[in-house]
Amino acid sequence: MTEKNLVHELLTKLEEHISGHSFGDSPAELYDPITYIMGLGGKRIRPLLSLLAYGMYGKNPTEIFSQAAALEVFHNFTLMHDDIMDQAPLRRGKPTVHEKWNANIAILSGDVMLVRAYDLLLPTPTALLHEVIRVFNKTAAEVCEGQQLDMNFEGYETVAEEDYIHMIRLKTAVLLGLALQLGALLAGASKEDVQRIYDFGVNIGVGFQLQDDLLDVYADQAKFGKQVGGDIISNKKTFLLLKALELAKGKEKEELQHWLGLSQFDKGEKVAAVKGIYEQLGIRSLTEKKMQSYFEKGFQQLEALQIKNQTYYAALLGVTQELMHREK
């Protein structure tokens, strides 16, 4: 079986597992939103990474569909609550839960999703359950810490580069690390391999977020699926903006501060102006360099892994490479 066929088969079976799972029935207002958000799709990257990591050590990934699904349920729980905090109207092109129902329902349904994520971890062998819960809880708390830091940053004039990297590591990257860590841990990999594959996931996760920052400014509008320049319009403190604030001097600094300070403006004009400042400062190249450094750090971790199944390893590399070259 080719690596692409393997990934397709795993995703198909995983989707069947998730869609066939009952999160609860009554009251409908509590459980319908869970079925709704879980049915909106998404790439299912986190559970897929768990399945591939498990298969790399010679195990059948169907044995951990429940634990892999727990990661997807947790991820969607965070999205449901993030959407409330961000007052986001859409998620994957559809109304967010708080828009379709209301904020109180979205909060409560999200709470139940977290509980159900723990339910899905219960099939873990007793000898491993304590460690699985420990790493899951550590990551869950870190994701919340990252979200709080992101909200804190909204009130700051600027943020140091290392603080921004720390925030995105917590908010998004550690969950990718956990996905791979969980698969390796459940497969009985060595302590060293579990740590290496976790570090791989975290490093590529940071790289992916930097890539998202880039895509928001430089993506092809026809392929991107949302407004290019949305981060510029909202003054979101991405790596690009923070680097520009750090490097801009004289006229460039004045112009950047001018656009950041406006409450009313033409969106297209602002995006073009700030993008022009980025070009003058070489921000795109600096971001790409930083992004590639994290990808390289990640791949270095894979070199020492003691794996048993090369097909799953090749599939993991293929999925990672595909994400690294995505255009949306």
C-alpha positions as CSV (number, residue, x, y, z in Angstrom):
1,M,0.0,0.0,0.0
2,T,1.3,3.5,-0.9
3,E,1.7,6.1,1.8
4,K,-1.1,8.2,0.3
5,N,-3.5,5.2,0.2
6,L,-2.6,4.4,3.8
7,V,-3.4,8.0,4.9
8,H,-6.6,8.0,3.0
9,E,-7.7,4.6,4.5
10,L,-6.9,5.8,8.0
11,L,-8.8,9.0,7.6
12,T,-11.8,7.2,6.1
13,K,-11.9,4.7,9.0
14,L,-11.3,7.5,11.6
15,E,-14.1,9.6,10.1
16,E,-16.5,6.6,10.4
17,H,-15.4,6.1,14.0
18,I,-16.0,9.7,14.9
19,S,-19.3,10.1,13.0
20,G,-20.6,6.8,14.5
21,H,-19.8,7.9,18.1
22,S,-22.6,9.1,20.3
23,F,-21.7,12.0,22.6
24,G,-25.2,12.0,24.2
25,D,-28.8,12.6,23.3
26,S,-30.7,14.6,25.8
27,P,-31.1,17.4,26.3
28,A,-30.7,18.0,22.6
29,E,-29.6,21.6,23.1
30,L,-26.5,20.3,25.0
31,Y,-25.5,17.5,22.6
32,D,-26.6,18.7,19.1
33,P,-23.9,21.4,19.0
34,I,-21.3,18.7,19.6
35,T,-22.5,16.6,16.7
36,Y,-22.7,19.8,14.7
37,I,-19.1,21.0,15.3
38,M,-17.6,17.5,15.0
39,G,-19.4,17.2,11.7
40,L,-18.0,20.4,10.2
41,G,-15.0,18.4,9.0
42,G,-11.4,19.7,9.2
43,K,-8.2,17.9,8.2
44,R,-8.2,15.6,11.3
45,I,-4.5,16.2,11.5
46,R,-4.0,15.5,15.2
47,P,-5.7,12.1,15.4
48,L,-4.0,11.2,12.1
49,L,-0.6,12.0,13.6
50,S,-1.4,9.7,16.5
51,L,-2.4,6.8,14.3
52,L,0.8,7.2,12.1
53,A,3.1,7.4,15.2
54,Y,1.4,4.3,16.6
55,G,1.8,2.4,13.3
56,M,5.5,3.4,13.0
57,Y,6.2,1.0,15.9
58,G,4.5,-2.0,14.2
59,K,1.1,-1.7,15.8
60,N,-2.3,-1.7,14.1
61,P,-3.7,1.9,14.4
62,T,-7.3,0.7,14.6
63,E,-6.5,-0.2,18.2
64,I,-6.3,3.4,19.2
65,F,-9.1,5.1,17.3
66,S,-10.7,6.0,20.6
67,Q,-7.7,7.8,22.0
68,A,-7.0,9.5,18.7
69,A,-10.6,10.7,18.5
70,A,-10.1,12.1,22.0
71,L,-7.6,14.6,20.6
72,E,-10.0,15.7,17.9
73,V,-12.8,16.2,20.4
74,F,-10.5,18.2,22.7
75,H,-9.3,20.3,19.7
76,N,-12.9,21.1,18.7
77,F,-13.8,21.9,22.3
78,T,-11.0,24.6,22.2
79,L,-12.3,25.9,18.9
80,M,-15.9,26.2,20.3
81,H,-14.7,28.2,23.2
82,D,-12.2,30.2,21.2
83,D,-15.0,31.2,18.8
84,I,-17.0,32.7,21.7
85,M,-13.9,34.7,22.9
86,D,-13.2,35.9,19.4
87,Q,-16.9,36.6,18.6
88,A,-16.2,34.6,15.4
89,P,-19.3,34.2,13.2
90,L,-18.0,31.4,11.0
91,R,-16.1,28.1,11.5
92,R,-15.1,26.2,8.4
93,G,-17.5,28.3,6.4
94,K,-20.5,27.5,8.7
95,P,-22.1,29.4,11.6
96,T,-20.2,29.0,14.8
97,V,-22.0,27.2,17.6
98,H,-22.6,30.4,19.6
99,E,-24.1,32.0,16.5
100,K,-26.3,29.0,15.6
101,W,-27.5,28.5,19.2
102,N,-26.1,31.0,21.8
103,A,-23.0,31.6,23.9
104,N,-24.3,29.8,27.0
105,I,-25.1,26.7,25.1
106,A,-21.7,26.8,23.4
107,I,-19.9,27.1,26.8
108,L,-21.8,24.2,28.3
109,S,-21.5,22.0,25.2
110,G,-17.8,22.7,25.1
111,D,-17.6,21.6,28.8
112,V,-19.2,18.3,27.9
113,M,-16.8,17.8,25.0
114,L,-13.9,18.0,27.4
115,V,-15.6,15.4,29.6
116,R,-16.2,13.2,26.5
117,A,-12.5,13.5,25.5
118,Y,-11.6,11.8,28.8
119,D,-14.2,9.1,28.2
120,L,-12.5,8.4,24.9
121,L,-9.1,7.9,26.7
122,L,-10.5,5.2,29.0
123,P,-9.8,2.2,26.7
124,T,-6.1,2.8,27.4
125,P,-4.4,-0.2,29.0
126,T,-4.2,0.3,32.8
127,A,-0.4,0.3,32.8
128,L,-0.4,3.3,30.5
129,L,-3.5,5.2,31.6
130,H,-1.8,7.3,34.3
131,E,0.9,8.6,31.9
132,V,-1.6,9.2,29.1
133,I,-3.8,11.3,31.5
134,R,-0.7,13.1,32.8
135,V,0.5,14.2,29.3
136,F,-3.0,15.0,28.2
137,N,-3.6,17.2,31.2
138,K,-0.3,18.9,30.8
139,T,-1.0,19.8,27.2
140,A,-4.6,20.8,27.9
141,A,-3.5,23.3,30.5
142,E,-0.7,24.6,28.2
143,V,-3.3,25.2,25.4
144,C,-5.3,27.3,27.8
145,E,-2.2,29.2,28.9
146,G,-1.4,30.0,25.3
147,Q,-4.9,31.3,24.6
148,Q,-4.7,33.5,27.7
149,L,-1.3,34.9,26.6
150,D,-2.8,35.6,23.1
151,M,-5.6,37.6,24.7
152,N,-3.1,39.4,27.0
153,F,-1.1,40.4,23.9
154,E,-4.1,42.2,22.5
155,G,-3.6,44.9,25.1
156,Y,0.2,45.3,24.6
157,E,1.7,47.8,22.2
158,T,4.2,45.2,21.1
159,V,5.4,41.8,22.1
160,A,9.0,40.4,22.1
161,E,9.7,37.7,19.5
162,E,10.5,35.1,22.1
163,D,7.3,35.8,23.9
164,Y,5.3,35.4,20.7
165,I,7.0,32.1,19.9
166,H,6.3,30.9,23.5
167,M,2.6,31.8,23.0
168,I,2.2,29.9,19.7
169,R,4.1,27.0,21.1
170,L,1.5,26.7,23.9
171,K,-1.6,27.6,22.0
172,T,-1.1,25.4,18.9
173,A,2.2,23.5,18.8
174,V,2.0,21.4,21.9
175,L,-1.2,19.7,20.8
176,L,0.6,18.5,17.7
177,G,3.4,17.3,19.9
178,L,0.9,15.4,22.1
179,A,-0.7,13.7,19.2
180,L,2.6,12.1,18.1
181,Q,3.6,11.5,21.7
182,L,0.4,9.7,22.5
183,G,0.7,7.4,19.5
184,A,4.3,6.5,20.3
185,L,3.5,6.1,24.1
186,L,0.6,3.8,23.4
187,A,2.7,1.7,21.0
188,G,5.3,1.1,23.7
189,A,8.1,3.2,22.2
190,S,11.1,3.9,24.3
191,K,11.1,7.0,26.6
192,E,13.7,8.6,24.3
193,D,11.6,8.1,21.2
194,V,8.4,9.4,22.9
195,Q,10.3,12.6,23.7
196,R,11.9,12.9,20.3
197,I,8.6,12.5,18.4
198,Y,7.0,15.0,20.8
199,D,9.7,17.5,20.1
200,F,9.3,16.9,16.4
201,G,5.6,17.7,16.7
202,V,6.1,20.9,18.7
203,N,8.8,22.3,16.4
204,I,6.8,21.7,13.2
205,G,3.8,23.1,15.0
206,V,5.6,26.4,15.6
207,G,6.6,26.3,12.0
208,F,3.1,25.8,10.9
209,Q,1.8,28.7,12.9
210,L,4.5,31.0,11.4
211,Q,3.4,29.6,8.0
212,D,-0.2,30.6,8.9
213,D,1.0,34.1,9.7
214,L,2.7,34.3,6.3
215,L,-0.3,32.9,4.4
216,D,-2.6,35.5,5.9
217,V,-0.6,38.1,4.1
218,Y,0.8,36.4,1.0
219,A,-1.7,33.6,0.1
220,D,-3.5,33.5,-3.2
221,Q,-7.0,34.8,-2.4
222,A,-8.6,32.3,-4.7
223,K,-7.1,29.4,-2.8
224,F,-7.0,30.9,0.7
225,G,-10.7,30.5,1.6
226,K,-10.8,33.7,3.7
227,Q,-9.8,37.3,3.3
228,V,-6.1,37.7,2.7
229,G,-4.7,40.4,5.0
230,G,-7.3,39.8,7.8
231,D,-4.5,39.9,10.4
232,I,-3.4,43.3,9.1
233,I,-6.9,44.6,9.1
234,S,-7.4,43.6,12.7
235,N,-3.9,44.6,13.9
236,K,-3.3,41.0,15.0
237,K,0.1,40.6,16.6
238,T,1.6,38.1,14.2
239,F,5.3,37.4,13.8
240,L,5.3,39.6,10.8
241,L,3.8,42.6,12.6
242,L,6.0,42.2,15.6
243,K,9.1,41.9,13.5
244,A,8.1,45.1,11.6
245,L,7.5,47.0,14.8
246,E,11.0,45.9,15.9
247,L,12.8,46.9,12.7
248,A,10.9,49.9,11.4
249,K,12.6,53.2,11.7
250,G,11.9,56.8,10.7
251,K,9.3,57.1,7.9
252,E,8.4,53.4,7.9
253,K,7.8,53.4,11.6
254,E,5.6,56.5,11.4
255,E,3.6,55.0,8.5
256,L,3.2,51.7,10.3
257,Q,2.0,53.4,13.5
258,H,-0.4,55.5,11.5
259,W,-2.2,52.5,10.1
260,L,-2.2,50.7,13.4
261,G,-3.8,53.7,15.0
262,L,-6.7,54.2,12.6
263,S,-10.2,53.1,13.6
264,Q,-11.7,53.8,10.2
265,F,-10.0,53.0,7.0
266,D,-10.3,51.3,3.6
267,K,-9.4,47.7,4.2
268,G,-7.7,47.2,0.8
269,E,-5.6,50.3,1.2
270,K,-4.4,49.4,4.7
271,V,-3.5,45.8,3.6
272,A,-1.5,47.2,0.6
273,A,0.2,49.9,2.7
274,V,1.3,47.5,5.6
275,K,2.3,44.8,3.1
276,G,4.5,47.4,1.4
277,I,6.2,48.2,4.7
278,Y,6.8,44.5,5.2
279,E,8.4,44.3,1.7
280,Q,10.7,47.2,2.5
281,L,11.8,45.6,5.8
282,G,12.3,42.1,4.3
283,I,9.7,40.7,6.7
284,R,8.6,37.9,4.4
285,S,12.1,36.5,4.1
286,L,12.8,36.8,7.9
287,T,9.5,34.9,8.6
288,E,10.3,32.2,6.1
289,K,13.8,31.8,7.6
290,K,12.4,31.5,11.2
291,M,9.7,29.0,9.9
292,Q,12.3,26.9,8.2
293,S,14.5,26.8,11.3
294,Y,11.7,25.2,13.3
295,F,11.0,22.7,10.5
296,E,14.7,21.8,10.5
297,K,14.7,21.4,14.3
298,G,11.8,19.1,14.0
299,F,13.2,16.8,11.4
300,Q,16.4,16.5,13.3
301,Q,14.5,14.8,16.1
302,L,13.3,12.1,13.7
303,E,16.7,10.9,12.7
304,A,17.3,8.9,15.8
305,L,13.9,7.2,16.1
306,Q,14.0,3.4,16.4
307,I,10.9,2.6,14.2
308,K,9.7,-0.7,12.9
309,N,7.4,0.2,10.1
310,Q,8.9,2.4,7.3
311,T,5.6,2.8,5.5
312,Y,4.0,4.6,8.4
313,Y,7.2,6.7,8.8
314,A,7.1,7.6,5.1
315,A,3.4,8.5,5.5
316,L,4.2,10.8,8.4
317,L,6.9,12.5,6.4
318,G,4.4,12.9,3.4
319,V,1.7,14.4,5.6
320,T,4.2,16.8,7.1
321,Q,5.6,17.8,3.8
322,E,2.1,18.4,2.4
323,L,1.3,20.7,5.3
324,M,4.6,22.5,4.8
325,H,3.7,23.4,1.2
326,R,0.0,24.2,1.7
327,E,-1.5,27.3,0.2
328,K,-4.5,27.8,2.6
